[in-house]
Amino acid sequence: MSALETDWTEPASFHLWVDDTVDPPCVGVAGEVDLQTCAAFREALSDVAALEPSTIAIDARRVVFMGSTGIRELVRVARVVKRVEVRAPRPIVRRALEAANLGARVIVVDE
């Protein structure tokens, strides 16, 4: 989305979905992962982690912003699973993840 396509007065619409029928189970996110939306993100990650998979995938293609609260939830879930794959993040989200230096348990996967 470019500045020409929006007036930037409304935040991106937040949407969350879970697909636990795939391997690894996937949490999909659209919009901004910030203080207002992190509770729903945390709940979705917790629900998937309760299934005890070794890996959780995060479909981040539609995430337009991830703040420190979203990154905190990735760290939290990475403590209970072996690996968290953040798939196809936009450059702004990729930079936030790289700056957070999350280590080997949270990895970015390009698709």
Sequence and secondary structure as in RCSB ss.txt:
>XXXX:A:sequence
MSALETDWTEPASFHLWVDDTVDPPCVGVAGEVDLQTCAAFREALSDVAALEPSTIAIDARRVVFMGSTGIRELV
RVARVVKRVEVRAPRPIVRRALEAANLGARVIVVDE
>XXXX:A:secstr
  GGG  S S    EEEEETTSSS EEEEEEEESTTTHHHHHHHHHHHHTT  SEEEEEEEEEEEE HHHHHHHH
HHHTTSSEEEEES  HHHHHHHHHHT  TTEEEE  
